[in-house]
Amino acid sequence: MVCELRREFKFPLKQLLAISELSKATYYYWVNRFERPNKDEMIEQVMLEIRQEHTNAGYRPMVELLKQRGIYVNHKKVQRLMKKLGLRVTTFWHKSRKYNSYKGKVGTVAKNKLHRRFNTSIPHQKITTDTTEFKYYDKGVQKKLYLNPYLDLFNNEVISYEISKQPTYQAIATALQEALELTSDCLYRRTFHSDQGWAYQMKNYVFKLKSQK
C-alpha cells in the first residue's frame, strides 16, 4: 500500500512511513520482495492447467499429477502454492471406514485361546494375523491394497505376508501356508489368532489349521 501510494501521488517516503507507522527497514523489505522474480511461476502455471483437467484434485493427487509431467515437488510446497493460487477443494470424499473383515458368522468361529495373553517365550508358538487396508495414489487416482501378515508374538517378527488388490481368501491362504511351513519346527502346540473375520471362518482355513500337528 505504501509503495503504491508513493508511485501514484509522489508523497515523501518519510511522511508515508509516519502515516502507516512502518519502519524504513520494513518498507524496503517489501519493496525488494515485490520486485523479486517468481521462481515458481512455471510450476504454478502447470498446476493451474492440471486443475482445469482435474477440477477437484487436492494436494496429494496434485503431487502425483505433477510427477507425470516431470515436475517433482514435495507435498508441503504443493500445499503452499495451492493456497497461494486459491486452488481450494470444494468437494470432499466421505471418510472411508477402516476395513473390517468381520461380516458376522459365516462359518466356524474358533474359541479365543489367547485371552489377550500376547506374550510368549517360545518362538513360533503364538501367531497372530489380520487384514489391513492401505490407500495409495496411481496417476492421481486413489486405489487400495490389502496386506495379510502373520506375526510371531515371540519377537513381533513378520514371518509371512501376502499383498492383494482385493480382500480375498486366496491371499490369506497363501500367507497362511507359508506361516505354517516356517513355524513347523515348534515343539509345542501352535496357536493362530485372528479377528475371526469371514476368511478365517472358512472351512478350508479351519481345516488347514486342524490338520497341523
Order of alpha helices (4+ residues) and beta strands (2+ residues): alpha-alpha-alpha-alpha-alpha-alpha-beta-beta-beta-beta-alpha-beta-alpha
